[in-house]
Amino acid sequence: MATRGLVFYLLSSFSVAILSVFFVTQYQNGYDSPLQSRLSLSLNSNLSSHLSSTDKTWPELKFSWRLVLATVIGFLGSACGTVGGVGGGGIFVPMLTLIVGFDTKSAAALSKCMIMGASASSVWYNLRVPHPTKEVPIIDYDLALLFQPMLMLGITLGVALSVVFPYWLITVLIIILFLGTSSRSCFKGFEMWKEETIMKKEFARQQATVVDSRGERAVLIDTQYEPLLPREEKSILQILKFNLRWKRVVVLVVVWVLFLVLQVLKNDVNACSAWYWVFFCLQFPIALGVFGYESVKLCKEHKKRMSTGNTESICEASIAWTPIHIAFCALCGILGGTVGGLLGSGGGFILGPLLLEIGVIPQVASATATFVMTFSASLSVVEFYLLKRFPIPYALYLTSVSVLAGFWGQCLVRKVVTILKRASIIVFILSGVIFASAITMGVIGIETSIQMIQNQEFMGFLDFCSSQ
């Protein structure tokens, strides 16, 4: 019920925000008709200067208080972002623009580098630990194959929409989305905290009872909270081999390579030309093909299990894999990628809360989300590198910081979860990162939008082809 309410909130808010653009445009047109020609000339000049290569602002990499502060914020943001499975792009972009002094596009490119580094180190850490409750990999490859192609397709759409949407509308959509998902994740964390408290009290009561057997309930608690530390019967190398599923990893890599090739080819042709749209549209059959194959597989396995009376989940998610639920997952995957394309993040702001919403335990949700984000973020990094959109020294430094932060953040938080026996801590970290991103991106976006209004800049939708 809460999930339906969140979806209704997002869809209705997004619809109102997008429709409001037409009223703003009509108000501008009716307020001063001669203004339109001046706005058009101003828009074209601003746009050409914004997209030109001379618009890059790249500070020199040298020791200063700005670099120290950026390092601290980047370390903490990467550590918390990867633990929650959201990446942290909503924190990195404001930090790089306000503190270090990069332009917005370069900040978004460097943000992708940081997300890629933190996600990759988190994946390496997670591959070396077992699943907390089952003899299955800590990364749910079924969910990765389901969401990764739709997330990458959504990123492509988000980049295209970022050219068309006015800046103030992107700010409004980000605030709506982040506040909604952070609130829902926070409520989810409180629900888990209450359940964990009840289970811990029950476990303590049964421990105090002098009996020969602890009972089925106590055994369940004991197995559920035996978290993410290598079991004695398996070495780290054995756990690593068990967690890797090479066939599925190869499929994900192939999808990544195909998307990369199409993006490179698309950037080498004229915008809105015939070949441009051919390369753009070829992304859809690739994403939908992999998504459709995984969807059919999940549906068939679900029906087969239900027909035999086996209610065990096919993968980590506890939902019934029906066409409606699969369509919902597809919508959320595209939405997460679209937000990532608009914002310059890895799409984890949707994927992380979504995995929790469909019944994935926090440890697996974090491992799976960071695994998927590694592909989406690395795709953007390669593309930005080919476009020479970020300085190499800064990219190497910030990526190194994020690699260390991602690994040690996972290590520290998982040990805290082990000691306190509360996996809800991961959910609270996820909610906190999303809320902090909403505040930072919202404040910067509102300030910039006010300046645009004062400068009487055009506030409506832009033309896609002429804005390329």
Helices and strands as residue ranges (DSSP letters): H 2-31, H 33-51, G 53-55, H 65-84, H 89-94, I 95-100, H 104-127, H 141-164, H 167-208, H 215-224, H 236-243, H 246-267, H 274-307, H 323-343, H 348-357, H 362-386, H 392-420, H 424-454
